[in-house]
Amino acid sequence: MKNYLIVGASSGIGKSLAESLAKEGNKVYGTYCNHPTESNLENLEYHYLDVTKDEQDLSFLPETLDGFAYCPGSIHLVPFKRIKSEDFIEDFNLQVLGGIRVLQNILTQLKASKNASVVFFSTIAVQSGFNFHTKVAVSKGALEGLTKSLAAELSPTIRVNAIAPSITNTPLAEKLLNTDEKKKANADRHPLKKIGEPEDIANMAAFLLSDKAQWITGQIIHIDGGMSTLKI
């Protein structure tokens, strides 16, 4: 049995990942912020955590952690001209600095493991430019740089990778998928002609956290229905 910390495990990809790991017999510590969450799974427990604050109570964690996934995110698609500097800072605080804060606080526990793994979440919009994605691409682009730098610095003790999905059917994307017409339009943009589900992304995250991925680090892995590489 391994110990995992999944930050942002109250919904979407984070929830799917936490439940999948727990069902495999691992001990999973999930966190929530705005939506109090409980689990009926014996191996999954939830704790409150505000990643935007410098002071964090992580006393609920064990002395050894085998993996950490940072799942909080936001999708606010607006024209570049309308984005204020404080909007960029707020987004960066959540998506980048939040992950940095948690990881700095749990490095000792991760290093205590024989083969620890860290997974961040980026977006297809970093490597493939899309209209109105400036704010999210700025933060996630920084996260991709962080992923590669940490993979070098923390090797060979800790592996660090990131997943870059396309649009996925989660609460974060609700405004983009709240009608059948929007769902079809978004699905048709992908070579596989469908939208990603939380499980599609969580399955890859679970693999990267496991010993099966023990020779993978410093990678940005695209799970996007072929959108980033195929033109058909």
N, C-alpha and C positions, 0 to 999 in steps of 0.2 A: 504493500500500500504506500502510495506517495502522498505528499502534502502539497496542495496547490492554493494559491491566492488568486482569485479572479476579481479584479476591481471593475465595478460597473456590471454586476451580475444580476440586476433586477429585471432586465428585459432584453429582447433582441438576441444578438450574437452572444453576449456575455452570459445570459441566462441559459441559452442552449448549451454553451460550452461547460458551464458549471454543472448542469444536470447530467451531461454526458460523462464527465469525469467521475462524478459521484456514483453513477450507476455502474461504472467499471470497477468500483471498490476502493477508489481513492478518497482521502479526506480533503474536502474542498471548503475553503473559507471564502464566501462571497460577500461583496459589499454593495450597499445601496446608498443613495443620498436623498433624492427627492421623493422616492416612492418606497416606503417601508415594505419589506419583503420577508416572507417566511417560507420555509421549505418543509415538505412532508417526506423528504429523503433523509435517511438516517445519517448519511455521510456528508450532508451539505448544510452548513450553518451560515446565517447572514448577520452582518454587523454594519452599523452606520459608519460612513467615512466621507468626509468632504475633502476632496483632493485639491481644492483651490486654496486651502488654508495651510499655512506653514506648520502649525501644530497638529499632529496626527496621533491618535491613540490606536496603536497596532498591538497592544498588549495581549490581544486574543490569539495571536499567532504562536505556533510552536517554535522550538529552537532550530528546527531544520525545515527549510522549504525547498521542494524539488522543482517548482515552477511558478511563474507569475505571468498573468496576462492582463494587459491594461486596455479596457474596452470603452471607457467614456468617450463620447464624441458629440459633434453637433453638425447639422447641415442647414446653413442659412444662405440660400442662393440669391444674391442681390448684385446689381451693377456695381462695378468698382468705384465709380464716382460717389456713390451713396455710402460707402463704408468709411466710418470714422476710425481714427487711430485707436481709440479706446475699444472699438469692436474687434480689431485685430488682436489687441492685448488680451481682451477677455477670452477670445477663442484660443489663443496661444497658452494662456494660463491653464485652461481646462485640458487641452489636447496634448500639450507638450510638458509644461512645467509640472502638471499633476502627476504624470508618469515618472518624471525625474524625482519628485519628492518621495513618492512611495518607494521607488527602486533604491534610492539612497538609504532609506530607513530599513530596508530588508536585505541589504547586501550581505550582512553577516550570516543570516539564516540561509540565503542561497548558496553562499560559499561553503556552508557546512554540509551541503549535499554533494554527492559524488558526481552528479551529472545534471546540474540545474539548467533550466531553460527559461528564457524570457520571450514573450510574444507581444508585439505592438500591432496596432491596426492603422494602416494608411488608407489611401484611396487611389483608384485608377486615374483620378483627375490630376495627380502629381506628374505623371509621365505622359498623359494624354490631355492636352488642353481642352477645356470646355467653357462655354460662356457662363458667366456669373458664378464661377467656382473659385474666385480669387482667394477669398478668406479661408476656406477649408484647405485649399491647395498650399497656401503659405504655411499653415500649421503642420499639415501632414508631410510637406516637403522637409520641414525641420525634423520631423519624427523619423523620416527615412535616413537622414544624415546621422541622427542620434543612434539609430539602430546599427549602422555600419561602424561608427566610431566605437560604440560600446562592445560590439562583437570582437573588435581587435583588442581593446583594452582588457576585457574580462576573460578572454580565452587563456588557457583551455578550460578554466573552471566553470564558466557560465556561457551557454550559447544564447545568442540574441538574433531574432529574426522578426520580420514584419510581414503582414498580409495586406495586400492592396485589392480590396473588392471593388466591383462595380455596384450599381444600385441593388440593394437587398431589401427584402420585404420585412422591415422592422419598424418599430414606432418612430425612429428617427426620420425615416423616409415617408412617413404617412402622408404628408401634404403632396408628395410627388406621385403617390399611388392610390389616392383616395377615390378614384373612379375607374370603371372598367376601361374607359377610353385611355386614361393615363397609363394604366397597367399594360395595355396592348402596345401603345406607342413606345414605352420604355423597353418592353420585351423585344419588339421588332428591331431595335437598334443593335441587338446582340446577335452574333452568328448563330447561337443556339436557340434564339427566339423565345427566351424565357427570362424571368427575373430570378435572381438568386434568393434562396431561402436561408434563414439563420443557420440551419444545420449544414448547409454547403460550406459556409465559412468556418463554423465551429469544428467540423471534422478535420479540416486542415490544421487549425490551431491545436486541437488535441494531439494530432500527430507530431507537430513541432515540439510540443511539451513533453512528449514521450521519449523513451530510450530508442525507439525506432528511428528517430531523426538525429541520432548522436553524432553524425558526420555532416550536419547542416548548420551553418551559422553565417551571419552577415548577409542574409538573403532577403530580398523584397519579392515575395511570391504573389503573383497576380491570380486571383480567383474571380474571373469576370466574364464568364460565358464566351471567352474568345475575343472580347471587344478590343483589348489593348494590342492585339497582334494580327487579327484576321480582318480582311476586307473582302466581303462577298456580296 
